[in-house]
Amino acid sequence: MSQQPDKKVVDLVETMFDPFGVWRSAREGEANPYVKLTAEILSAYAEANSKVIDAYVAAFPPLPGFAQTTSAPVVKQLNLVTQADLAALEERLARLEQRLDEGSGSAFDSIKQVLKGGSGS
């Protein structure tokens, strides 16, 4: 029956014969404070940036409206589609769809008969 050696003894023997054991223990001991300090610095930096952005947005509330009014002439000059154009097109398509739904019975049937060569009444 063999006895299992104590884990502490095994660890001690391994570190005694490990050429980088001292370096590893020093690195592990210094890594945690460095990581904590870095995390604190980044957290403080992110919080400060957040406050600056919030202050900027609060200081310039008309900025989105200003951008929209100044970009409108450029959009027209470049012949680009605006939101108003898209809204008007959507409204027109909705009206067309409604008209097609209302008159779909007899109008489409007569068109089908004409295309098939039958007589429309």
N, C-alpha and C positions, 0 to 999 in steps of 0.2 A: 504494500500500500504506500503510495507516494503522497506526501503532503504538498499542498499547494503553497508556494511561498507567499508571504505577505505582500500585498500590492504596494505598500509604501516602500518596502525594501527593494522591490523590483524597480520602481520609479527612481529611487535613489541611485541604484547601480547603473541604470540606463543613463541618467543625467551625468554621472561621474565619467562615463566612457564616451559621452557624446561631446565631440569637439565644439559644437555650436550651442551647447546647452546653456551656457552663460548668456550668450547673445540672444537666444530665444526667450529666456526668462526676462531679460532686460527689455526686449521688444514688446513682449506681452504686457509687461508692467506699464510701459509708456504708451501703448496703443490706446487704451481706454480713455485716459485724460485727453489725448490728442483728438480722438473721435468726438468726445463730448464737447470740447472747445470748438471744433469745426462745426458741429451741429448747432451750437448756440450762436456762433457768428452768422451762419447761413440763415438761421431763424430770425435773428435780429435784422439782417439785411432784407429778407423777404417782407418782414413786418414794416420796415421803413419804406420800402418801395410801394407797398400797398397803401400806406398813408399818403405818400406823394401822389399816387394815381388818384386816390379818392379826393384829395384836395384839388387836383387839376380838373377833375370832372365837375366838382362843386363850384369851382371858380369860373368855369366856362360853360354854363348850361345852354346858351344859345348856339353852341358850336355845331351840333347836328343840323339845326335849321339853317345856319349860315352856309354850311357845306352844300345843302340841298339847293338853296337859292342861287348860290354861285355856280353850281354845276349845271343848272337847268339850261342856260344859254349855250353852254358848250355841248350839251347833249343834243340840242336842236340843231346846232351848227354842224355837228358830225353826223346828223341824221340817224341817231340811235333811238331805240324804243324806250319810252318812259313808262313809269308805273301807270300814269293816266291812260296811255295808249293801250296797255295790257288790260286795264279795268274796262275800258270801252269795248275792246274786242271780246272780253269774257261776257259782257252784258249782251252784246249783239249775238253771240253764239247761243246764249241761253234763250233769247227771244226766238231765234230760228228753230232751235230744238223744240220749243214750246209750240210753235206754229206747225211744225211737222207732226208732232204728237197729236195735235187737235184735228188735223185734216188727213191723217194717215190712211183712213179707211177707203174712201171712194177715189181720192186722187191717185193714190198709188196703184189701186186696182185697175183704173182706166189706163194708166201709163203702161202697166204690164200687158194689158190686152192689146194695146196698140203696138207694142214692141213684138209681141208674139204673132201679130198679123191678124188678130181678131178685131172685131168692130167694137168701138167704144160707144156706149149709148149716149 
